[in-house]
Amino acid sequence: MKTEVDLSESYKLLHPRPVVLVCAKGKDGKVNVMSCSWITPVSDDPPLIAISLWKEGYTHKLIDETGEFTVNIPSSKLLEQVWLAGIKSGSKTDKIRLLKFNLTPSKMVEAPGIEECLGALECKVKNRMEVEEQILYIAEVKRALADKTYFKKDVWTDEAELLLHCAGKTFSIPKLIKHKSQIF
Ligand SMILES: Cc1cc2nc3c(=O)[nH]c(=O)nc-3n(C[C@H](O)[C@H](O)[C@H](O)COP(=O)(O)O)c2cc1C
């Protein structure tokens, strides 16, 4: 039997969701990283994704300066870094230094990637929309990279131990199951 969920908490019914590290570089060269789980593909041709960023954060200011960012896909081994990137703000803390991330140059955007992550998307903003306390960015993926040890036949393997965010400090790791149907 289902019971009522507070509407302000209803988004949690759509979790767990993959957590990514969004990395942006300001015009002055400052690089910042933040955790983001409100991310989704919206089109495959052209490849478009959407991210929703809180207006009170800092990362969107850098994205607005350049119209670019990278999306970096961490494994659960980076849980501590993901947590800190999600509770500290680049307006006060140099998170790249704090988290000891190694940055790798991107080819299609100025924002770098994070070497410790298993995958990366280099993105250019196509549309920007203010939605209540959030900014919704639709961005085109200009380059995509994956560690093929963990991304096989179009699928992240169990060994990738991708990090999903449930709520608060609770995370989970996905486990693959295979549908046995003969019908495609
Ligand atoms: C697991 C996790 C997921 C998060 N997802 C989002 C998100 O999708 N959008 C958002 O605006 N903030 C999200 N946050 C919060 C931001 O990461 C947090 O406000 C961060 O301090 C912003 O950093 P910045 O001020 O350097 O941009 C998340 C935090 C955590 C821990």
The ligand as an ORCA input file, in Angstrom:
! r2SCAN-3c Opt
* xyz 0 1
  C      25.552     13.652     -4.367
  C      25.256     15.109     -4.594
  C      24.525     15.497     -5.705
  C      24.248     16.853     -5.940
  N      23.529     17.212     -7.037
  C      23.327     18.518     -7.315
  C      22.636     18.913     -8.487
  O      22.220     18.090     -9.299
  N      22.470     20.251     -8.684
  C      22.936     21.197     -7.821
  O      22.779     22.395     -8.074
  N      23.584     20.840     -6.682
  C      23.801     19.540     -6.424
  N      24.468     19.170     -5.305
  C      24.940     20.211     -4.390
  C      26.152     20.934     -4.941
  O      27.158     20.021     -5.344
  C      26.678     21.877     -3.836
  O      25.747     22.922     -3.661
  C      28.064     22.408     -4.120
  O      28.537     23.023     -2.943
  C      28.093     23.400     -5.258
  O      29.424     23.774     -5.455
  P      29.835     25.176     -6.090
  O      29.274     26.268     -5.190
  O      31.332     25.127     -6.079
  O      29.227     25.226     -7.447
  C      24.735     17.830     -5.034
  C      25.463     17.435     -3.904
  C      25.728     16.092     -3.692
  C      26.522     15.675     -2.486
*
